[in-house]
Amino acid sequence: MLNHYEAAFVLTPVLSEPQMKEAVDKFENLLKENGGSILNREEWGLRKLAYPIQGKTTGFYALLQFDVEPAVIATLETAFRRDERILRFLTTRLDKYAFEYAEKRRNANFKKEEE
């Protein structure tokens, strides 16, 4: 049974824009290779961190929403830990209310982009 998940992660700020996109693509492809489907991908860009991490005060934020088997989450988090470009990450299983909210937010963002 597939569950709904959301993974938010912060990449090191020394990356260029194409390098940041390549890093997000890597994790997206990892999920697809393991039978997952990507529902939404958001790149929030370079933002100030709430507190310094490894001496850095900014980072590239990214968010992936996806459906995948629960066993794949361990593989994804191992990949996050092994990648030197990742400063922090958080993977969350979405319950039905959080999933509905994420869908509404995704649809609202889609409508904004169309205008």
C-alpha positions in Angstrom: 0.0 0.0 0.0 1.3 3.4 -0.9 1.4 6.2 1.6 1.5 9.9 1.1 4.8 11.6 2.2 6.4 14.9 2.1 10.2 15.5 2.3 11.5 19.0 2.9 15.3 19.5 2.7 17.9 22.2 2.8 20.8 22.2 0.4 24.1 24.0 1.0 24.2 27.6 -0.4 27.5 27.1 -2.3 25.6 25.3 -5.1 24.7 27.1 -8.3 21.0 27.0 -9.5 21.7 24.1 -12.0 23.5 22.1 -9.3 20.6 22.6 -6.9 18.1 21.4 -9.5 20.3 18.4 -10.3 20.4 17.5 -6.6 16.6 17.6 -6.3 16.3 15.6 -9.5 18.6 12.9 -8.0 16.2 12.4 -5.1 13.1 12.5 -7.3 14.6 9.8 -9.6 15.5 7.7 -6.5 11.8 7.7 -5.6 10.7 6.9 -9.1 13.1 4.0 -9.4 11.7 2.5 -6.2 8.1 2.6 -7.4 7.1 6.0 -6.1 5.1 8.7 -7.9 5.9 12.4 -7.5 2.8 14.5 -6.7 4.5 17.9 -6.3 7.9 19.4 -6.5 8.7 22.9 -5.1 12.0 24.7 -5.1 11.7 27.6 -2.7 15.2 29.0 -3.6 17.8 30.5 -1.4 16.5 31.5 2.1 18.0 32.5 5.4 18.2 29.8 8.0 16.7 30.2 11.5 20.1 29.3 13.0 23.5 28.6 11.5 24.1 25.0 10.3 27.7 24.0 9.7 28.6 27.7 9.7 26.2 28.5 6.9 23.4 31.1 7.4 21.5 30.4 4.1 20.4 27.4 2.2 18.4 26.2 -0.8 15.0 24.9 0.3 13.2 22.2 -1.6 10.0 20.1 -1.0 8.9 16.9 -2.6 5.4 15.4 -2.1 5.2 11.7 -3.2 3.4 8.4 -2.9 5.7 5.4 -2.1 5.9 2.2 -0.1 6.9 2.8 3.5 10.1 0.6 3.1 11.5 3.1 0.5 11.7 5.9 3.1 14.7 4.3 4.8 16.5 4.3 1.4 15.6 7.9 0.8 16.8 9.1 4.2 20.0 7.1 3.8 20.6 8.9 0.5 19.9 12.3 2.2 22.5 11.4 5.0 25.2 10.4 2.4 24.8 13.5 0.2 27.2 16.2 1.4 25.0 18.9 -0.2 22.1 18.2 2.3 22.3 20.3 5.4 19.0 19.2 7.0 16.0 17.1 5.9 12.6 16.1 7.3 10.4 13.3 5.9 6.7 13.3 7.0 3.9 10.8 6.4 0.8 12.8 5.5 -2.5 11.8 7.1 -5.7 12.4 5.2 -6.2 15.9 6.5 -2.6 17.0 5.7 -2.9 15.4 2.3 -6.2 17.3 1.6 -4.5 20.5 2.7 -1.4 19.8 0.5 -3.8 19.2 -2.5 -5.6 22.5 -1.9 -2.3 24.4 -1.6 -0.9 22.7 -4.7 -4.1 23.6 -6.7 -3.9 27.2 -5.4 -0.3 27.5 -6.6 -1.2 26.0 -9.9 -3.9 28.6 -10.5 -1.5 31.4 -9.6 1.0 30.1 -12.1 -1.6 30.1 -14.8 -2.5 33.8 -14.3 
